[in-house]
Amino acid sequence: MKQIISLGLGVQSTAMYLMSSLRELPEAEVAIFSDTGKESTATYDYLDYLKRWQKQNGGIKIAVVNEKNLYRDLLNKSNTGRFASIPAFTAGTDGKAGMLRRQCTGEYKIRPVDDYIRDYVYGLPKGARRPQTSVWIGITTDEAERMSIPRERWKVNNYPFLGMTVDSHGNVGRVPWAVPQNRSNVMSWYRRKGIPIPPKSSCVFCPYQSDHTWAMRKRHAPEDFQAAVRVDQAIRNSTSQGVNNPVYLHRSCKPLAEVEFDLTQNIEWGECSGTCHV
């Protein structure tokens, strides 16, 4: 069974890539990063670093797939075949804020990785069933609840830092070579190796961000924040996509550029899929 790393460029998935490249874990076939079009500048900088590291150390191949661009599609909704729904906020008839259905992870993270496996790992035509494949996902023991059952019958989700696998039928197996680790263990591994720790990876416009994260982005990465403001403005009128009330990136249902962020609030507003930024 081929071993594929789903590379989110966060702390855990990058550690899997590095450990596999250093043969501290089994050698995977390829690590696939699905670029949604507007990760943070810090994440793109780290990707450049990781590519250099790969060349210098004979690391596993890194494949960047970017045919689908969520940032561009959100800015130009009329040019897309269907609305790429992100979990943005809108006020209901009772005035309370609710979140829209999230489709972005499946369409812009999971599916591009699956398509790369079909097209380039196996060289199969569209519609062909892939052989059973182990896809590594970087979830540590402190967030084990983020494990998920793959929808695709050919896929086995492999969680090296949990020591567990899950197939499409929900069958749970053990990974004999894995050593369960929490996030703190993984961070310590980076320090022992003298390798820079990746920044948290997510789209700059992700609505799940805490006020503290928004404020730090506005202060330290103003270009990234302005990109989020452009998305916030672009999605405001989403009636053509079936959303009748104004749509916002911030839970206050106010324009992002006008929000006064609470620096003490450091809790994300919802739970993003583990596939996004681990």
C-alpha contacts under 8 A as a table, 3 or more apart, distances in Angstrom:
res1	aa1	res2	aa2	distance
1	M	131	P	7.93
1	M	132	Q	6.41
1	M	133	T	5.57
1	M	134	S	6.58
2	K	28	A	7.45
2	K	29	E	6.61
2	K	132	Q	7.87
2	K	133	T	5.37
2	K	134	S	6.06
3	Q	27	E	7.78
3	Q	28	A	4.83
3	Q	29	E	5.63
3	Q	30	V	7.70
3	Q	133	T	6.53
3	Q	134	S	4.93
3	Q	135	V	6.12
3	Q	136	W	7.21
4	I	28	A	5.63
4	I	29	E	5.63
4	I	30	V	5.53
4	I	31	A	6.07
4	I	32	I	7.63
4	I	133	T	7.51
4	I	134	S	6.11
4	I	135	V	4.79
4	I	136	W	5.97
5	I	13	S	7.61
5	I	16	M	7.60
5	I	17	Y	6.95
5	I	28	A	6.75
5	I	29	E	7.86
5	I	30	V	6.28
5	I	31	A	4.43
5	I	32	I	6.24
5	I	135	V	5.75
5	I	136	W	4.68
5	I	137	I	6.77
6	S	13	S	7.05
6	S	31	A	5.91
6	S	32	I	5.32
6	S	33	F	6.53
6	S	113	V	7.30
6	S	135	V	6.45
6	S	136	W	5.80
6	S	137	I	5.83
6	S	138	G	7.96
6	S	275	T	7.50
7	L	10	G	7.90
7	L	13	S	5.35
7	L	14	T	6.45
7	L	17	Y	7.47
7	L	31	A	5.71
7	L	32	I	5.31
7	L	33	F	4.78
7	L	34	S	7.68
7	L	137	I	7.82
7	L	278	V	7.69
8	G	13	S	5.92
8	G	14	T	7.25
8	G	33	F	5.95
8	G	34	S	7.45
8	G	201	S	6.94
8	G	275	T	6.68
8	G	276	C	5.90
8	G	277	H	4.83
8	G	278	V	5.29
9	L	12	Q	7.96
9	L	13	S	6.12
9	L	14	T	5.28
9	L	33	F	7.43
9	L	43	T	7.08
9	L	46	Y	7.95
9	L	47	L	7.30
9	L	198	P	6.94
9	L	200	K	7.89
9	L	201	S	6.11
9	L	277	H	6.49
9	L	278	V	6.57
10	G	13	S	5.87
10	G	14	T	5.94
10	G	198	P	5.84
10	G	199	P	6.43
10	G	200	K	5.29
10	G	201	S	5.09
10	G	277	H	5.17
10	G	278	V	4.38
11	V	14	T	5.58
11	V	15	A	6.16
11	V	186	V	7.63
11	V	187	M	7.46
11	V	197	I	6.59
11	V	198	P	5.51
11	V	199	P	7.21
11	V	200	K	6.97
11	V	278	V	6.05
12	Q	15	A	5.08
12	Q	16	M	6.36
12	Q	138	G	4.78
12	Q	139	I	6.55
12	Q	140	T	7.29
12	Q	183	R	7.31
12	Q	186	V	6.96
12	Q	278	V	5.28
13	S	16	M	5.02
13	S	17	Y	6.35
13	S	137	I	6.53
13	S	138	G	4.42
13	S	139	I	7.82
13	S	278	V	5.32
14	T	17	Y	4.98
14	T	18	L	6.21
14	T	198	P	7.59
14	T	278	V	7.85
15	A	18	L	5.05
15	A	19	M	5.90
15	A	186	V	7.09
15	A	190	Y	7.70
16	M	19	M	5.15
16	M	20	S	5.95
16	M	25	L	7.66
16	M	138	G	6.82
16	M	160	P	7.87
17	Y	20	S	5.25
17	Y	21	S	6.08
17	Y	31	A	6.82
17	Y	60	I	7.38
18	L	21	S	5.00
18	L	22	L	6.09
18	L	59	G	7.49
19	M	22	L	5.06
19	M	23	R	6.03
19	M	24	E	4.94
19	M	25	L	5.55
20	S	23	R	4.84
20	S	24	E	5.75
20	S	25	L	4.53
20	S	26	P	5.63
20	S	27	E	5.05
20	S	28	A	6.44
20	S	60	I	7.55
21	S	24	E	7.62
21	S	25	L	7.86
21	S	27	E	6.43
21	S	28	A	7.95
21	S	58	G	7.38
21	S	59	G	4.64
21	S	60	I	5.39
22	L	25	L	7.57
22	L	59	G	7.29
23	R	26	P	5.88
23	R	27	E	6.07
25	L	177	W	7.54
25	L	178	A	7.70
27	E	60	I	7.63
28	A	31	A	7.48
28	A	60	I	7.06
29	E	60	I	7.12
29	E	61	K	7.56
30	V	60	I	5.92
30	V	61	K	5.09
30	V	62	I	6.13
30	V	63	A	7.05
31	A	60	I	6.95
31	A	61	K	6.24
31	A	62	I	4.96
31	A	63	A	6.12
32	I	62	I	5.99
32	I	63	A	4.77
32	I	64	V	5.99
32	I	65	V	7.27
32	I	113	V	6.33
33	F	62	I	7.35
33	F	63	A	6.13
33	F	64	V	4.86
33	F	65	V	6.26
33	F	113	V	7.43
34	S	64	V	5.94
34	S	65	V	4.94
34	S	66	N	6.16
34	S	108	Y	7.14
34	S	109	K	5.48
34	S	110	I	7.97
34	S	112	P	6.41
34	S	113	V	6.44
35	D	38	K	7.58
35	D	39	E	7.41
35	D	64	V	6.69
35	D	65	V	6.03
35	D	66	N	5.07
35	D	69	N	7.38
35	D	108	Y	7.95
35	D	109	K	7.66
36	T	39	E	7.02
36	T	66	N	6.59
36	T	68	K	6.77
36	T	69	N	4.98
36	T	70	L	5.13
36	T	71	Y	6.60
36	T	108	Y	6.14
36	T	109	K	7.32
36	T	203	C	7.28
37	G	66	N	7.12
37	G	69	N	4.96
37	G	70	L	6.04
37	G	71	Y	5.33
37	G	72	R	7.09
38	K	70	L	7.92
38	K	71	Y	5.95
38	K	203	C	5.66
38	K	204	V	6.23
38	K	227	A	7.99
39	E	43	T	6.28
39	E	44	Y	6.86
39	E	201	S	6.93
39	E	202	S	5.81
39	E	203	C	4.49
39	E	204	V	5.61
40	S	43	T	5.19
40	S	44	Y	6.56
40	S	201	S	7.17
40	S	202	S	7.04
40	S	203	C	6.57
40	S	204	V	5.58
40	S	224	D	6.33
41	T	44	Y	5.20
41	T	45	D	6.16
41	T	221	A	7.69
41	T	224	D	6.99
42	A	45	D	5.01
42	A	46	Y	6.20
42	A	199	P	6.66
43	T	46	Y	5.00
43	T	47	L	6.19
43	T	198	P	7.29
43	T	199	P	6.30
43	T	200	K	7.63
43	T	201	S	6.19
44	Y	47	L	4.93
44	Y	48	D	6.35
45	D	48	D	5.16
45	D	49	Y	6.40
46	Y	49	Y	4.87
46	Y	50	L	6.07
46	Y	198	P	6.50
46	Y	199	P	7.88
47	L	50	L	4.98
47	L	51	K	6.20
48	D	51	K	5.20
48	D	52	R	6.42
49	Y	52	R	5.16
49	Y	53	W	6.17
50	L	53	W	4.88
50	L	54	Q	6.03
51	K	54	Q	4.98
51	K	55	K	6.42
51	K	62	I	7.36
52	R	55	K	5.26
52	R	56	Q	6.22
53	W	56	Q	5.12
53	W	57	N	5.90
53	W	59	G	7.34
54	Q	57	N	5.34
54	Q	58	G	5.49
54	Q	59	G	4.29
54	Q	60	I	6.78
54	Q	61	K	7.49
55	K	58	G	5.46
55	K	59	G	6.63
56	Q	59	G	7.82
65	V	112	P	6.81
65	V	113	V	7.51
65	V	116	Y	7.61
66	N	69	N	6.32
68	K	108	Y	6.41
68	K	112	P	7.65
69	N	72	R	5.48
69	N	73	D	6.20
69	N	108	Y	7.43
70	L	73	D	5.02
70	L	74	L	6.07
70	L	84	A	7.19
70	L	104	C	7.61
70	L	108	Y	6.70
71	Y	74	L	5.33
71	Y	75	L	6.40
71	Y	231	V	7.45
72	R	75	L	5.20
72	R	76	N	6.14
73	D	76	N	5.05
73	D	77	K	5.50
73	D	79	N	7.23
73	D	80	T	6.29
73	D	84	A	7.20
74	L	77	K	5.30
74	L	83	F	7.99
74	L	84	A	6.97
74	L	231	V	6.43
74	L	234	A	6.84
74	L	235	I	6.90
75	L	230	R	7.38
75	L	231	V	5.95
75	L	234	A	5.47
75	L	235	I	7.56
76	N	79	N	5.59
76	N	80	T	7.24
76	N	234	A	7.77
77	K	80	T	5.58
77	K	83	F	6.53
78	S	81	G	7.92
80	T	83	F	6.78
82	R	241	Q	7.94
83	F	241	Q	6.12
84	A	103	Q	6.43
84	A	104	C	6.07
84	A	107	E	7.80
85	S	100	L	7.24
85	S	101	R	6.46
85	S	102	R	5.63
85	S	103	Q	5.16
85	S	104	C	5.97
86	I	100	L	6.79
86	I	101	R	6.74
86	I	102	R	4.87
86	I	103	Q	6.12
86	I	104	C	5.55
86	I	206	C	7.84
86	I	207	P	7.79
87	P	99	M	5.35
87	P	100	L	4.71
87	P	101	R	5.56
87	P	102	R	4.77
87	P	103	Q	7.94
87	P	206	C	8.00
87	P	207	P	6.32
87	P	208	Y	7.71
88	A	99	M	5.42
88	A	100	L	5.52
88	A	207	P	5.59
88	A	247	V	6.54
88	A	248	Y	5.80
88	A	249	L	5.09
88	A	250	H	7.38
88	A	251	R	7.97
89	F	97	A	6.12
89	F	98	G	5.49
89	F	99	M	4.55
89	F	100	L	6.26
89	F	207	P	7.71
89	F	247	V	5.69
89	F	248	Y	5.13
89	F	249	L	6.01
89	F	250	H	6.53
89	F	251	R	5.71
89	F	253	C	6.38
90	T	97	A	5.43
90	T	98	G	5.59
90	T	99	M	6.41
90	T	100	L	7.34
90	T	245	N	6.36
90	T	246	P	6.04
90	T	247	V	4.83
90	T	248	Y	6.26
90	T	253	C	6.26
91	A	94	D	7.57
91	A	95	G	5.25
91	A	96	K	5.26
91	A	97	A	4.25
91	A	98	G	6.07
91	A	245	N	6.79
91	A	246	P	7.58
91	A	247	V	7.99
91	A	253	C	6.87
92	G	95	G	5.19
92	G	96	K	5.62
92	G	97	A	6.28
92	G	98	G	6.86
92	G	245	N	7.59
93	T	96	K	7.55
97	A	251	R	6.58
97	A	252	S	7.32
97	A	253	C	6.95
102	R	105	T	7.20
103	Q	106	G	5.75
103	Q	107	E	6.25
104	C	107	E	5.22
104	C	108	Y	5.47
104	C	109	K	7.28
105	T	108	Y	5.51
105	T	109	K	5.02
105	T	110	I	6.30
105	T	273	S	6.98
105	T	275	T	7.34
105	T	276	C	6.65
106	G	109	K	5.74
106	G	110	I	4.89
106	G	111	R	5.89
107	E	110	I	6.39
107	E	111	R	5.45
107	E	112	P	7.29
108	Y	111	R	6.37
108	Y	112	P	6.25
109	K	112	P	5.90
109	K	113	V	6.61
109	K	275	T	7.05
109	K	276	C	6.74
110	I	113	V	5.41
110	I	114	D	6.29
110	I	275	T	7.20
111	R	114	D	4.95
111	R	115	D	6.01
112	P	115	D	5.00
112	P	116	Y	6.16
113	V	116	Y	5.14
113	V	117	I	6.35
114	D	117	I	5.12
114	D	118	R	6.36
115	D	118	R	5.03
115	D	119	D	5.95
116	Y	119	D	5.08
116	Y	120	Y	5.48
116	Y	121	V	6.82
117	I	120	Y	5.69
117	I	121	V	4.74
117	I	122	Y	6.35
118	R	121	V	6.08
118	R	122	Y	5.37
118	R	123	G	6.02
118	R	124	L	5.45
118	R	125	P	7.46
118	R	126	K	7.74
118	R	128	A	8.00
118	R	130	R	6.27
119	D	122	Y	6.12
119	D	123	G	4.58
119	D	124	L	5.48
119	D	125	P	6.91
119	D	126	K	7.94
120	Y	123	G	4.98
120	Y	124	L	7.81
122	Y	130	R	7.39
124	L	128	A	6.16
124	L	130	R	7.62
125	P	128	A	5.68
129	R	154	W	7.29
130	R	133	T	7.64
130	R	154	W	6.00
131	P	154	W	5.93
132	Q	153	R	7.82
132	Q	154	W	4.39
132	Q	155	K	5.66
132	Q	156	V	7.09
133	T	154	W	6.25
133	T	155	K	5.16
133	T	156	V	5.99
134	S	155	K	6.22
134	S	156	V	4.84
134	S	157	N	6.03
134	S	158	N	6.00
135	V	155	K	6.92
135	V	156	V	6.13
135	V	157	N	5.16
135	V	158	N	5.58
136	W	157	N	6.16
136	W	158	N	4.56
136	W	159	Y	5.78
136	W	160	P	6.95
137	I	157	N	6.87
137	I	158	N	6.06
137	I	159	Y	5.33
137	I	160	P	7.47
137	I	274	G	7.69
137	I	275	T	6.98
137	I	278	V	7.72
138	G	159	Y	6.24
138	G	160	P	7.11
138	G	161	F	6.72
138	G	274	G	7.73
138	G	278	V	5.64
139	I	143	E	6.46
139	I	144	A	6.58
139	I	146	R	7.26
139	I	147	M	7.42
139	I	159	Y	6.33
139	I	160	P	7.94
139	I	161	F	6.23
139	I	162	L	6.98
139	I	274	G	6.92
139	I	278	V	6.79
140	T	143	E	5.75
140	T	144	A	6.28
140	T	161	F	5.04
140	T	162	L	5.86
140	T	180	P	7.30
140	T	181	Q	5.79
140	T	182	N	4.80
140	T	183	R	5.85
141	T	144	A	5.05
141	T	161	F	6.77
141	T	162	L	5.66
141	T	180	P	6.67
141	T	181	Q	5.92
141	T	182	N	4.84
141	T	183	R	7.54
142	D	182	N	5.52
142	D	183	R	6.88
143	E	146	R	5.93
144	A	147	M	5.80
144	A	162	L	7.22
146	R	273	S	7.15
146	R	274	G	6.07
147	M	274	G	7.66
148	S	157	N	7.74
148	S	166	V	7.50
149	I	157	N	7.21
149	I	166	V	6.00
149	I	167	D	6.29
149	I	168	S	5.68
149	I	169	H	7.51
149	I	170	G	5.81
150	P	153	R	7.43
150	P	155	K	6.37
150	P	156	V	6.81
150	P	157	N	6.47
150	P	166	V	7.49
150	P	167	D	6.32
150	P	168	S	4.97
151	R	155	K	7.88
151	R	168	S	5.73
152	E	155	K	5.53
152	E	168	S	6.23
153	R	167	D	7.53
153	R	168	S	5.27
153	R	169	H	7.91
154	W	168	S	7.71
155	K	167	D	6.54
155	K	168	S	6.84
156	V	165	T	6.62
156	V	166	V	5.76
156	V	167	D	4.52
156	V	168	S	6.86
157	N	165	T	5.51
157	N	166	V	5.22
157	N	167	D	6.27
158	N	163	G	7.98
158	N	164	M	6.28
158	N	165	T	4.45
158	N	166	V	6.70
158	N	175	V	7.96
159	Y	162	L	5.31
159	Y	163	G	5.90
159	Y	164	M	5.37
159	Y	165	T	5.92
160	P	163	G	4.89
160	P	164	M	6.67
160	P	175	V	7.00
160	P	178	A	5.31
160	P	179	V	7.16
160	P	180	P	7.02
161	F	178	A	6.69
161	F	179	V	6.31
161	F	180	P	4.53
161	F	181	Q	5.10
161	F	182	N	7.31
162	L	178	A	7.52
162	L	179	V	7.32
162	L	180	P	4.62
162	L	181	Q	6.71
163	G	174	R	5.78
163	G	175	V	4.86
163	G	176	P	7.33
163	G	177	W	7.83
163	G	178	A	4.93
163	G	179	V	6.15
163	G	180	P	5.48
164	M	172	V	6.68
164	M	173	G	5.52
164	M	174	R	4.59
164	M	175	V	5.37
165	T	171	N	7.99
165	T	172	V	5.52
165	T	173	G	4.94
165	T	174	R	6.11
165	T	175	V	6.74
166	V	169	H	7.92
166	V	170	G	5.78
166	V	171	N	5.52
166	V	172	V	4.64
166	V	173	G	6.40
167	D	170	G	5.38
167	D	171	N	5.51
167	D	172	V	6.91
168	S	171	N	7.39
175	V	178	A	5.46
181	Q	184	S	7.99
181	Q	185	N	5.80
181	Q	186	V	6.81
182	N	185	N	5.32
182	N	186	V	6.55
183	R	186	V	5.10
183	R	187	M	6.20
184	S	187	M	5.06
184	S	188	S	6.21
185	N	188	S	5.15
185	N	189	W	6.34
186	V	189	W	4.99
186	V	190	Y	6.65
187	M	190	Y	5.32
187	M	191	R	6.61
187	M	197	I	7.15
188	S	191	R	5.10
188	S	192	R	6.24
189	W	192	R	5.16
189	W	193	K	6.26
190	Y	193	K	5.19
190	Y	194	G	6.01
190	Y	195	I	5.15
190	Y	196	P	6.68
190	Y	197	I	6.25
191	R	194	G	4.99
191	R	195	I	6.33
191	R	196	P	7.60
191	R	197	I	7.90
192	R	195	I	7.87
200	K	277	H	6.76
200	K	278	V	7.84
201	S	276	C	7.56
201	S	277	H	4.64
201	S	278	V	7.16
202	S	206	C	6.73
202	S	276	C	6.58
202	S	277	H	5.47
203	C	206	C	5.22
204	V	224	D	6.12
204	V	225	F	6.92
204	V	227	A	7.36
204	V	228	A	5.94
205	F	225	F	7.83
205	F	227	A	7.39
205	F	228	A	4.46
205	F	229	V	7.82
205	F	231	V	6.89
205	F	232	D	7.79
205	F	249	L	7.13
206	C	209	Q	6.17
206	C	249	L	7.38
207	P	249	L	4.99
207	P	250	H	6.20
207	P	251	R	7.80
207	P	269	W	7.43
208	Y	268	E	5.27
208	Y	269	W	4.71
208	Y	270	G	5.61
208	Y	271	E	7.17
208	Y	272	C	7.03
209	Q	213	T	5.95
209	Q	214	W	6.46
209	Q	267	I	7.75
209	Q	268	E	5.12
209	Q	269	W	6.44
210	S	213	T	5.18
210	S	214	W	6.31
210	S	265	Q	6.42
210	S	266	N	5.10
210	S	267	I	5.19
210	S	268	E	4.57
210	S	269	W	6.47
211	D	214	W	5.05
211	D	215	A	6.05
211	D	261	F	5.20
211	D	262	D	5.53
211	D	263	L	6.19
211	D	264	T	7.85
211	D	265	Q	5.58
211	D	266	N	6.23
211	D	267	I	7.79
212	H	215	A	5.09
212	H	216	M	6.14
212	H	261	F	6.96
212	H	262	D	6.50
212	H	263	L	4.68
212	H	264	T	6.62
212	H	265	Q	5.75
212	H	266	N	5.20
213	T	216	M	5.15
213	T	217	R	6.09
213	T	266	N	7.07
214	W	217	R	5.14
214	W	218	K	6.16
214	W	225	F	7.78
214	W	261	F	7.21
215	A	218	K	5.09
215	A	219	R	6.15
215	A	261	F	5.96
215	A	262	D	7.92
215	A	263	L	6.86
216	M	219	R	5.05
216	M	220	H	5.78
216	M	221	A	7.53
217	R	220	H	5.37
217	R	221	A	4.91
217	R	222	P	6.50
217	R	224	D	6.97
217	R	225	F	5.87
218	K	221	A	5.75
218	K	222	P	4.95
218	K	224	D	7.66
218	K	225	F	5.17
218	K	226	Q	7.96
219	R	222	P	6.15
221	A	224	D	5.41
221	A	225	F	6.34
222	P	225	F	4.91
222	P	226	Q	6.08
223	E	226	Q	5.10
223	E	227	A	6.32
224	D	227	A	5.10
224	D	228	A	6.49
225	F	228	A	5.04
225	F	229	V	6.29
226	Q	229	V	4.82
226	Q	230	R	6.25
227	A	230	R	5.14
227	A	231	V	6.52
228	A	231	V	5.11
228	A	232	D	6.13
229	V	232	D	4.92
229	V	233	Q	6.20
229	V	255	P	7.99
229	V	256	L	5.95
229	V	257	A	6.15
230	R	233	Q	5.20
230	R	234	A	6.12
231	V	234	A	4.94
231	V	235	I	6.21
232	D	235	I	5.60
232	D	236	R	6.40
232	D	247	V	7.79
232	D	248	Y	5.75
232	D	249	L	5.61
232	D	255	P	6.94
232	D	256	L	6.53
233	Q	236	R	5.40
233	Q	248	Y	7.90
233	Q	255	P	7.40
234	A	237	N	7.25
235	I	238	S	5.77
235	I	247	V	5.98
235	I	248	Y	7.06
236	R	246	P	5.04
236	R	247	V	4.51
236	R	248	Y	6.10
237	N	240	S	7.96
237	N	244	N	7.97
237	N	245	N	7.60
237	N	246	P	5.60
237	N	247	V	6.65
238	S	241	Q	5.31
238	S	242	G	6.72
238	S	243	V	5.37
238	S	244	N	6.90
238	S	245	N	7.78
238	S	246	P	7.04
238	S	247	V	6.96
239	T	242	G	4.99
239	T	243	V	4.74
239	T	244	N	4.93
239	T	245	N	7.45
240	S	243	V	7.28
243	V	246	P	7.64
243	V	247	V	7.91
247	V	253	C	7.21
248	Y	251	R	7.32
248	Y	253	C	5.40
248	Y	254	K	6.57
248	Y	255	P	6.51
248	Y	256	L	7.40
249	L	253	C	7.48
249	L	255	P	7.80
249	L	256	L	6.67
250	H	253	C	5.78
250	H	254	K	6.64
250	H	255	P	7.47
250	H	256	L	6.19
251	R	254	K	7.75
251	R	269	W	7.84
252	S	259	V	7.97
254	K	258	E	6.92
254	K	259	V	6.50
255	P	258	E	5.47
255	P	259	V	6.60
256	L	259	V	5.35
262	D	265	Q	5.54
263	L	266	N	7.34
268	E	271	E	7.28
272	C	276	C	6.96
273	S	276	C	5.77
274	G	277	H	6.48
274	G	278	V	6.00
275	T	278	V	6.45
